[in-house]
Amino acid sequence: MRTSMIGLFLVIMSAQWSFAQDSTAEQEVVDLSKAKWQWMAEQNADTLATLFHNRAKFVHMGGTWGKDQEVDIIRSGRIHYKQADIHEVMVEVFDDTAILWNRITLLAVVGQEDDWKLLNMSFSVLRRP
């Protein structure tokens, strides 16, 4: 009985230690993600190039591309991620890998030029009495 209690105690302690490690890792990932959005707003391409894995993929409304293109787009200002308001964060950590999902409101400028450009032109019927 005593051996069973010691075994149970060790299992509980190792589970708590594992949970504490996961919680710490999750918080590190959340903090790094927040910093990433700030670096994107500041167009800090060199820091982002260090953060992004060489095989990373970036999915946008206009296409999918790799790390080099994303860093170049940020550096050139073709996309300027001005502000990300983070509403929800979910993190899953397993082994040495973490997956993070954010629900955000993103303010970004895409392909801004100095000249005025027509964005929308709408026609509708005006009913006259």
N, C-alpha and C positions, 0 to 999 in steps of 0.2 A: 504494500500500500504506500509506504514511504517513497519507494522508488518511483511509483506511478505519479505521486504528487510532485516530486522533483522534476520528472520528465515533463509533466503538464506545465509546471512553472517555467521551465526552459523554453518550451514551445511558445508560451504566451509572451515571454520576454523577447524572444527572437522576432516574433510577429510585430511587437510594438517597436523594436529597434528598426525593423524593415520599414514599417509605416512612417517612422520619423525620418528615415533616409529619403523615402519617396516624397514626403511632404517638403523636405528641404530642397530636393531636386525640382519638384513642381514649382516652388516659389522662385528658385533661380531661373527657371525657364520663363515664368511669368514676368519677372523683372527684366530679363534679357529681351523679351518681346516688346515690352514697353519702351525700352531703350532703343530698340530697332525702329519703332515708329517715329521716335524723336530724331534719330539719325536720318531717316528718310525725309522728314520735314526739313531738316537742315541741309539736305543733299550731301551728306557726308559719305560719299561713294567709297572712299578708301577703307573706312571702318566697316561698311557693309560688305565690301569685297572680302574682308577677312572673316566676317560672320557667315556668309553664304558658302555652302558646300559647293565644290567644283561641279558636281552633278545635279545641283538644284534645278528645279523647273519652276517657272513663274507663269501662271495662267491669268490672262487678262481677257477683257472682252474682245480685244483685237487680235488675240493669238496666244501662242505658248512659245516661250523661249528659255534659254539657259542663263546661267550666272553672268557671263560676260556681257550679253546683251542687256540684261537688267541693270547692271552696274553702269554701263554706258548710257542707258536711257536716263538714269537718275543723275549721272554726272552732267549730261548735256542739257538737262532740264526739259527734255521732250515729255516727260511725265514728272510733275512736281507734286509729291504727296505732302500737302500743306499741313493737314491735321487729321489725326485719327482719334475719334472719341470711342473708347472701348466700353462696351456695355456688358459683355459677358466673356468669360475666359474658362476654357476647359482644357485640362492637361491630363495626359496618360503617360506614365513612365513605365517602361519595362526594360530590364537589363540596362544597357547603356544608350537607350534610345528614348526620346520624348516626342510626343505628338501634341501640338497645341492648336486649338481652334479658338478664333476670336469672332465675336459678333460686334461689328464696328459701324460707325458712320464715318465715311472717309470723304474729306474735302481734298480734291486733287485738281490740278490744271494739266490738261493734256494738249500738247502741240500748240501752245499759245504763240501767236505771232503778233507783230506790232500793228498790223493793219486790221481794220474792222472786217469781219466776215459775217455774212448772212447765215444765221443758224436755223431759222425756221420761217416758213412762209405758209400761211393757212388761208383758205378761202371758205366762206360760208355764205349761206343764203340770208339776205336781209328781207324780212317780210314787211311790206308797207301796207298801211291801212287803206 
